[in-house]
Structures are given as C-alpha cells and as structure tokens.
C-alpha cells in the first residue's frame, strides 16, 4: 500500500469512493508478495497491482462488485491446466485476494502516516465486516498473518547515503528513491552539494562525509555508496562505514584505485574481515558507461545483496524466481557486525 499511499490520500481527501484489493496469501511463483495492493474507484480508475498483470482484470471486476454490494470479497486465483485462457496465474503460483469496499475512513490514519514518511502498522480482521486497527510507530512484526489478523507493517524507509556530489550521484539518487530509499547526498564542497543539482534526494548535506556518517543512526537496511573518488574523503569515510552495522558499502574507482584504497585502510588498522565487506569497484558488470547506466549497475548490486540474489541471468538459473527471504524486507545484518 505504501506505493499508492499518496494517490489514495488524494482520493480520501477528495471524497472518492474506492475498494482496496490486498494480497493476503501466496504460494508457488506468485509475482507479488502479501501486502501488495490495488485500488479501484467507483468510476473504474485503478491504482497499484496485485499480480503484475495476471489477474488484474478479474480483481478490477471484484472491486466494482464489492463497491456495488457493500460486501467484502475473498478470492483465490491459481493456474488452470484445463483452460490456458482462464483467469489465473500463468506462472503456476497461487494468490489469495481480499477486497475491502470503501475502507477509506478506517485507513485514513495509516494513509496520513505513510504520506508523511511515518512508520505504522495496519491490523485487519478480514471478515464480512472488516475491521481495521492502526498502530503508530515502528512495527514489531512483519507483513503476514498474526493471531487471525492480517498485519501490514510499514517501517521507516531504509537509508541510502551517497557521498560525492557528482553526476553519477544524481542518477543514483533517482534510482534509490524509486527503490523506496530515503536518499541523502553528502559532500564537503558547498558549490557542488546543492538541492538544485539533486532534485531526487530527500536531503543534500554539506559536511565532511565521515563526520556526517558518524552522526547518523544506521542499521542493517542502510546502504552506503562512496562516489567521491578522492582519498582525502574516501579513506576516513570507509574507515567509519566498514565498522558500522550497515547492509552495504560500495566505493567507486578503478581496480588500481581499489588496491591502493585497501592498502591505506590496512594502514589505518582495518581487519581483513572488515575489508571483505567493501564492494569495490562498486556495481555489477553491465558494460555501462553513462551516469544512468552506472546507477542501474550499482542499484542492481544493492538489490542482489539485500535480497540474497546471485546477480546471474535468470535464464541460466533454476528454482523459484521469487524467493522468500528471511528477516525484515530481506535485510540481514552483515556477518561479523552486531
């Protein structure tokens, strides 16, 4: 629901009547996880997605029927071997959808929180007369079933910290924001670190990178991207970053720069275990050259690290495409860091 919260809040404020379809259970190779939502207004407008296209048309009809009848609907969709054109998931998985007609009043506090970047938990009893409880603050559970209620957990957005106010940083800030990160760009040079140069960043900070990083609360969801490409910034910053419990640390530079950087970091007392956490040269080998292509390369590596992916072409791998990951949103605390 987070991805359509702003539009839903606009509907709420404008008095638009809508039904909300939510994925409440999946099995097999379902394309969207529990908690994925799609909203349909009384005049047929659509926000969001519950299956990536497989059953959207059928869910659209369910939403309109629920609005017309005023009754909640619970429906399971699976693959049909008998009729390839029947409504279902062609990927072979199954997905269960709950449609809540006119949930606006009950959801309003949660929508307000999400549009103001505040953490919140939504507890829903999914019966003929759905009941919703809103709990502000950081969630204590993950999205899923708890004690007969469906829990939707919306924690604070993870941080993406980009150091170095260069064109590559501007491109990465846009991709980071698209991925749901709260993006900060930091550089010690005020002439380069300006909001106008980084419109996609939530914050643009003028400070020495290592000092700024040391001042922040971080966790296993935090990603650190060092694009400064200058030893006087890189070394103090990486000395701090590699000893923090962040989920990802990557640094831009050539292989020669990387080797020299490792030498200097060893001189500053970093252990081999700490140095092994450094992703450098940053990103995956996609053959890209432009800032935008480089940003995609960096973001792809971050997603692979966060979600535990192999970064190999799917056509050369086997098993389930959509794997379940342990821990909150797939994030894991780095080995050797508590």
N, C-alpha and C positions, 0 to 999 in steps of 0.2 A: 504493500500500500504506500510505502514511502515514495516510490517513483511517480505516483499520480496524486500525491497529497496536495500539492499546490492547486492543481486543477479542481480536485474535489472540494477544496476550501472555497474556491471561487464559485463553484456550483452551490455550496452550502450558503454562502453569503447572498447569492442571487435568488435563493429560494427554488433552485432547480430540483425536481424530484428525480431520484435515481435508485437503481438496485445495484447491490455490490455482490459480485461473484468472487469467491475465495477458494483457492486450492487448499483442501484440508487433509488430503492424504494422497500419496503416490506409491506406485510400485513399478518395478522394471525401469525402462528407459524413458521415464516421463521428462518432457523438456523443461517444465517449470517446477520449482520446489514448493512445498507447503508454505502458504502465506502469500503466494502470487495472487494478484487481484485484477479484476476487470470491472469497470463500472459502466452501466448503460442508463442513459437518461430516458425520461418518458417519451421524448421525441426521437429516440434511437441513436443518439450520439454515443460514441464509445471512447473510453479511456483504458489504457493498460491491456494486459494479456494474461490468459491463464494456461495457454498451451503452446504458444508460439505459432498458432495458426490452425492446428489440427481440429479443434472443436469449437473455435470461437463463434462460428455462425449458430451452432446449436445453443451455446451458452447465451448468446445475444437474445435468442427467442425465449429461453428460460427466464431471463431477466425481465423482458417485456411482459411475459405471462404473470410473473410474480408481482410486478407493479400493478397489473390489471386486477389480480385476485386478492392481493394483500397478504398472500401466504408464502412463507419461506419454502424453498425447494432444495432437496439434497439429491444429487445425481452422480452416478459413477460411469465413466467412459473408459472403454477398453478397446483392444484391437478386434476386428471382426474378420475371421478367416473365411466366412461364407460369402461375404459381400465386400469387395475391396473398396466400394464407393459408399459404404455405410459410414455414418458418423462415428468416429473413433480415432485412436492414436495409431497412425501408420507405423510409428517407431516400435510398436509392440508393447508399450507400457500401459499403465492404467492410472487414471487420475480421478479423484472424487472432488466434486464441486459443491459448495454451499452458496445458495443465493439468498441474500437478505434484502427484502424490499424496504425501501425508504428508511435506511439506517442513519440518516443524517444527524438527527438530534442526539442519538446515543454516541455517535462517533465524533461529534464536534470537538470535544476537548482533546481527543487524540490528534485530529487534523490540525488543530491550532498548535499543539506541541510540535508536530512534525514540520510544519511550515516555519517554525521559529527555531529549528535545529535543537529541540529539547528532547531528551530521552523519555520514552513512555512505553508502557506495556498495556496491551488490549486483551482482556479476558472475555471470551464469548461462549455463552451457553447456546448451542445450536439446536434448538427445538422448533416446534411450530410457532412459538412466540419467542424469538431470540432475545437474549438479554446480554447487555454489554457492560463490563466494568472497566474503568480506566484507572491505571495506577501510574502516577508520575514518577520520574526518577529512573536511574539505570536499572535495566531488567536483571532479575535474578535467575531467570530461566531462558531457554532458547525457544524459538518458534516451534510449536508442536502441541501434542495433547498432554495435558496435565490434570489429573483428577476429574476427568469427564468434561473439562473445558478446553477449548482451543485457545492457545496462547500465541499472541503475535508480539514478539519482542523487538523493540526499536531502540537500540543503544545509541550513544553518541557516535557521530560519524568518525571513522578512523582518520588519522592524520597522514597527510603526505607532505613532507618537509623537503623543499627543493632549495638547494644552495647554489647560488650563482645566477645573477640577473642577466642571462643571455637569451638569444632567440630559441635555443633548444629548451630552455626552462619555460618560455611562454607556451610552446607547443605541448610540453609535458603537463603543464598546469591545466590545459584544456582537457586532455585525456584523463588526468587524475580526477577532475571534477565530474566528468562523465561517469567514471567508475564509482562515484559516491564518496570520494575522499574530501576531507576538509583541507584545502591546499594552502600552504604558506610558502612564499618565496622570500628568501633572505639573502642579502648581500651587504657588505660593509660600505659600498660606494653609493652615496645618495643620488648621484646623477643617473645611475642605471636602475636603481630599485625604486621605481615609481608605479603607482596603481595604473597609470595610463598604458604602460608597457605590458602589464599583466592583468588584463581585464577578467580572466577566468580564475585568478587566485582570490581566495577569501581574505587573505592578508598579505601585504607586502611590507617586509620589515627591513629597516636599515640598522644593522648591528653586525658585530663580528660573529661569523657563523658558529664557532664553538661556544661562545658565550650565550648566544640565543638558544642553542640546543640544550645547553646545561640548565637553562631556566625553565624548560617546558616539562609538564607531566607527559610521560610516554608509556606505551605498553606494547604488547606483542602484536598489536594491529598497526603500529606506526611504521611507516616506510621512510627511509632517508635516502635522498638522491643527491649526490655531490657532483655538481656540474661546474664547479669553479675553475678547475683545471689550473690551479695555482698553488704551489706548495705551501706558501705562507698562510693560505686559508685551509687547504686540504689536510695537512698533517695534524694541526691542533683539533680540527673538526672530527677527523676519523679516529683520533685517539680517544675522544669522548664517545662517539657514536658506537664504536665496536665494543664498548664496555657497558652499554645500556641494553635493557631488555626489549629492544625493538625487533620487529619481524623481518626487516630487510634493510641492508646497507649496500648501496651501489655507488661506484665512482667512475666518472668519465675519464678517458685518457687512452693513449696508445699502450701497447704491451711494454714498450720501453719505459713509459711513464709509470706503469703499474709496478714494474720491477723496482724502479727507484723509490717508489712510494713505500713498498714493502720494506725495503732496506731502512728507510728513515723511521718507519713505525717500529721496527725491531729495535732501533737505537733508542726509541722512546719507551721501551720496555713492554711492548705488546707481545703476548704469547702467540705461539703458532695456532692454538685453538681459537684465539680471538681473531687473528688474521684470516683464518679459514672462513670466517663469516662474511668477508668482503667480496662482493660481486663486482669484479673489475677485470677487463673493461665492461662497463655497465651494459645490460641489454642482451638480447638474443641475436644471433647471426641471421638477419633477414636480408642482408645485402643493401639496406637502406643508406641514404646519404643526407637527405634533407632533414631539417628540424622535425617536421611532421613524421617522417618515416622513422627517425631515431626515437621519437616519443612513443610510437607504436611498439618498437623493439623493447624499450625499457618497460612499458606497461605490460607487455606480454610476459616478460620475465617475472615481474612482480606478481601477476596473476598465477603463474605457474608455481612460484614459491609459496604464495598464500594458500592456494588450493591443493598443493601437492601434486601438480601435474608434471608430466615428463617433458613437455615442450616439443614432443615428437609429432610429426604429421599424423592425424587421426587415421588416415588411410593405411598407415603402417603399424597400427597398434590393434590390440584385441580387447575384449571385455567391454564392460559398460562404459558409455561415453560420459554420462552424468554420474560421477561417483559421489558417494556420501563422504563427507569429511568430518573428522572429529573436532570438537571444540567450537567455540563461538565463531560462526561465519567462516569456519575453516582456518582460523588463525591459530598458530601454535607458537609458544614461547621458544626462542632459539635454544638449541642444545647448549648446555653449559652456562646459561644465563637465567637467573631467577628474578 
